[in-house]
Amino acid sequence: MVCPNCSKRYTHPNSYTRHVKNECIAVEPKFPCLDCGSRFRRKAYLKDHICPARRVAFVATTNPSSS
């Protein structure tokens, strides 16, 4: 199976369906980070995301030398 949008090839129907539905470059990312606004095509990518906005806030509240 070949994706009509990006020409990627798949041997397993499930992989092809997931790609066309969620991952292809023609699909708009639908999982936004509520802190920084970055958007991801899969929920797993959002969960793995380390938000720069949160990292700065976390470092500022836990680093005693920053005062």
N, C-alpha and C positions, 0 to 999 in steps of 0.2 A: 504494500500500500504506500502511496506517495501523497504527501500533503500538497494540496493544490496551491497553497500560499507560499510555502518556503522550500518545497521540493525535498524535504526530509523523507527518508524511507523507513518503513516499519514492517516487521514480519508478524508481530502479534496485534490482532485487532484491538485489544484493550489499550495497548500503548498508543496506537494511532488515534483512537477515540479521545483519550486523555489529552494528547497533544493538540488536536484540533479544537477541543473544547476549552482548554485551560492554558496551554503553554505556547502556542504558535505566536509568531510576531504580529499576526493580524488580530490577535485577541487583546483587548484592553485589560490591563491588570485590575483586579477587582478586590484586592485585600489591602486596605490602606493602614499605615502606621498612624495611630491617632496622635502621636507626639511630634513626629517630624514631617508627616505627609508623604513619605515614600510609599510607593504602591508595588504590590507583588502579584504575580500570576497564580501562585499557589499559597495556601494557608501555611504550609510547612516552611516556605521561604520567609514568610512574615514572622513565624515563631523563632526562626534562626537569626533573624535580624537583630543586630545590636544597634539600637537607636543612638545616634550621636547626641541628640537632645537629652536623653536620659543619662547617658554616660557622663556628660558635663555636669548635670545636676547631682548625680551620685558622687562624683569626685569632689565637688564643691562641698557637699555635706559630710563627707567622711575624711577629708584630708585636713588635719589640724593645722598644718603649716600654711594653709591658704588664707588665714585671717590676718 
